[in-house]
């Protein structure tokens, strides 16, 4: 497998810029400003924020044309808008171009007050604007009026009517005459305006076709038209098409403006582009003589979220202030988000203080960002404290606040508290959104409650939501975690049928899901598909591949991937090192595991709480009691609340040693801290009591799983069967076997081998052989352990002749048994001693 991996995983990210390239935003004399855009372009590309909801209709009176923009105010939205709004008329009636004729004012007024949109008598209403049929007549005045009408309709959100007016103009003039004039006159606002409207109407194919028609008629495409199409794709989250248009624009020799670069940087942020590509785009922007503005800086900080690039975000923040752009609320909230995703909680709280000192009181967005960072890191007490703080300041929690807390409690294994938050949310009449449903899907799915999970999935539709990419990714992750590879494949098919184009997150989820199912080759095939789709690896991709390697114990390949990440300037994070710990543990490389552990304890590697939890888990799986207790004590010493996975690891390692008192201490802590025992908890308890020979207690716990709404798995049933079998209670073991089948689970080779070994241990060889016959009949092929149990049982009782007879009769019992297997068993009998 390792050899195949080396040949099939071109994981290296693109090379960083040359070492002699200038640092991002290095102090230097500002380049000469680019020439200002024509005055006619202002209404289009600088007015990218939505118009007011209920604007007053215009009056025919001529108003003054738009004045230069005031300084941008602090935005309050969570996500920065594309481009940058420079519309001083925002919130005021529409101001018509003073060059437009009075008849265009009257036409616009008539269209806005029409009873339907577009009006059925459109041609009649537009007759006053009709161009001269004489090909020699100038088109300038007509186009000025046309643009004024279309822009006015766009401003008042009469998009269908605006597009109908444009179609009328194409019919009236003909594309040849219209496109030729636009091109010969050096471009104009008409096509950018129309493309922008098509984008708002989600008619991207029509927008792209319009651009192509321009080129087919020999018209040159200006930067504003290109930027409008890039923005249209970006608004509709079609980020890869947006980049394709940008590359086409560059190939045509059309130089981007600051607006273009800002939109493309926003696209990079949404595509989670590697930092070296972001930096390369900024270098290109600077080399074209364009200086970054506040929006550029804010977007660059946003680009640091995905890779937890808090150091880069801090540097950009400093450069932003040094170049004369004071931070605004968007800057602070974005920086808070970066620190939160980087789990730099102290720095995040420092930013909160600086933000308030600069006169920006924290908003719901600010608190939600902080609550999210604490909740995702399992620091739930502080997350709840922040919720109380915001309520004390009169800020009501919204659906994002509640959903974040639900997800945090679910991840920690505190289902009852998660349900309590959901109930509070409903009592406060805060309606759940799609994210809430996605969190509930994860909660039920991660606990194996698939019926409840699918019920929530159906509720999404009944509430008139449509499953989004997160919904599908959650289903993929849940089925993958439970080893249900056929369900993973089915969900992926349904997702594509629903029209979702897999993006990087989906591919990363699939890689992780298939590797959890044990389908390593399938996981790597998904990775190849991702590359074929033109999507390069990011930090999450590397971590998904590392997790797959860790499950197979392929620590050497994991080390190579880690070296490649560092070489490719993709900074490893705590998830990366967690996978490396698992790789060493599963590969039985205990010396390397110990060495990496010491690096964490000594803070050579930042000792994130996640790493300490991983140390508890890997040491427990390696049955290293002292090391497990050390990691657990270190975790508690740092004031971090352990999650359900960490607590389960402690129950497991104590249970294997039958340390009932220690197990009870952990269970008591779970109860008092609001943790909901998971199937793993119950299985560890069943295993402990099975080792102690307490069959009745094992079955009691099995029934408790069902009473609590859970679903026992094969391990649960097999362990109870084993407990009864060891005590010779074969009737009870058979009863549990019947329950296993009735539950819809299918017995596996382990189940049957438990029965064979138990019957042999009780000298019930006929019954043991009947089990083998039953296995074969039910398409479960016996393995070496099956036959070894029977042969060794005979030999231990000094009945070698009966063992030999059993071997000679095996071809009749199992027609598929090989001669090599018969020979192996015969040699085993010959070598056996009493």
PyMOL commands that set and color helices and strands:
alter all, ss='L'
color gray80, all
select helices_A, chain A and resi 2-8+39-45+102-112+122-125+127-129+140-155+159-173+175-184+189-200+204-216+223-235+239-251+258-270+275-287+294-303+310-322+329-341+345-357+364-376+380-392+399-412+415-427+434-446+450-462+469-481+485-497+504-516+520-532+539-551+555-567+574-586+590-601+609-621+625-637+644-656+660-672+679-691+695-707+714-726+730-742+749-761+765-777+784-796+800-813+819-831
alter helices_A, ss='H'
color red, helices_A
deselect
rebuild
show_as cartoon
